[in-house]
């Protein structure tokens, strides 16, 4: 993606908004970075954040806007404009931050905001650009950062996965060059099931284990067609043992001409008593447990489920087995939302809490490469090559991501 030259912008304006359909419910934010003198749009971000409240979505929009400023206009003076009086007054220091979930977001925003950043409240009708971005993200028609006039992403999956890597050839930030070819994971989330469509919690091996719907099978066939040029480069297809991933992997393995291997480490999080329930049903029947779980890494959902930390330990053990068995090769791995997001967080050296900030569509493709260091015993280092990608131009995905 082409990047704007930050030196061109002396003053910038961030317009940000966020919203939740349910409060809490499916949530997203929109942020736009503009040149304050010309009104030129420098960059936009429209992203979903899973289940959250309106205020969390609004703060997330602010943080996204500040990240845009840091990337595209790092030397510019910043004015933030929002229609959330709560965020504006709290960030200006005039209102106290009382809600526990707001404090870490405000701390992160303060960390990102350069000295001298100002905050201005504006009426909602003047914040239509950011509001539109947030709604487009919720509708599934936009996701992620975009730059006007930027070059299109390559449509060839082979080009994306096998593009030259400076990290592998020359090292990066003091790391030694890689000792050999990377081990590349082409991570595929399973296609939709009845639970996906109805937005129900659907866990791993201890769950009701619904199979793919007809739509889900069509989605995976589209992915198989997209991946087919990689067939002779793939060393194997590895799947979580859960029914919906196994069915997805069978379609992919047949198309790619490889046998299946099962890796239980890549199964979905267990949700205990919540399994098969919608978010609203869990809120009605298990409100105290839900409050404890939201935003927590250690709480076990549904009483007998797995915490995010437990899932992380299991997933990383599975990753190590895969790296040992397929060193230096490309492997298609069929898994679930939580394991894939956990692998991404690990790969980019982000805190595990970052899984709360990622959205992953059904039948999407994410690519990670792991490089072995130049010295024996070095920890593999990783590169995120692609995230949440969908086959280009495929109408199966026109409705956008669903969870």
Protein Blocks (a to p, Z undefined) as FASTA:
>chain_A
ZZddfklpmbdcdddddddehiaaddddddddddfklopafbdcdddebjadfklmmmmm
mmmmmmmmmmmmmmbccddddfbfklmmmmnopaccfblklmmmmmmmmmmpcghiacdd
ddfklmmmmmmmmmmmmnopagcjddehiacddfblklmmmgccfklmnopehiacdfbd
cdddddddddddfklmnopacddflmnoiaddfklmmmmmmmmmmmmmmmmmpgbdcddf
bfklmmmmmmmmmmnopacdddfklpccdekjmgopafklmmmmmmmmmmmmnopakbcg
hhlaccfklmmmmmmmmmmmmmmmmgoiacdddddfklmmmmmmmmnopafklmmmcccd
ehiacdddddddfbehiacddddfbghiacehiaklmnopaZZ
